[in-house]
Amino acid sequence: MKSETFTRVARVGATLTKNFDLERVGASEDVSELFGFTMSPANLRVRLNARA
């Protein structure tokens, strides 16, 4: 079950990067790390721009 979930998440990520350009919105200084069971970004905003 877990490996299927990871495969789907990887597929979504690959599809996004294939079809869209990702652009960070805001300053990099605004992004911080959120510590919990795992680390993840906090205040990270991105914009998806469709590729031509």
N, C-alpha and C positions, 0 to 999 in steps of 0.2 A: 504494500500500500504506500509506504513512504517513498519508495523509489519511483513509483508511478507519479506521485505528486511532484517530486523533484524534476522528473522528466517534463511534466506539463509546464511547470514554472520556467524551466530552461527554454522550452519551445515558445512560450509567450515572449520571453526576453529576446530571443532570436528574431521573432517576427517583428517586434517593435523596432529593433535596431536595423533590420533589413528595410522596413518600409517608412521609417521616420528618422529625422535628425533630432537628437535630444539636445536641448539648450538649457543651461542652468539659468534660473531667474533669480536675480538678487546677487548680493556680494558673497564671496566664499567665506568671509568672516562670520556671516550669519549662521552658517551650518555648524552644528556641534554633534557630538556623539551622545546617544542615549544608551546608558548602561543598564542592562537587565540580565536575563538569562543569556541573551546574545546581544551584541552591539549592533546598533542601527543608527542611521543618520536622523537628526532632528532638524527641523526647519529647512529641509532640502526641498526646494521647489524646482520643477523642471517643466519645460514646455515642449510638446511634441509638434514638430513641423513636418507635414507630409512631404516626402521626396517627390520630385517631379518625374 
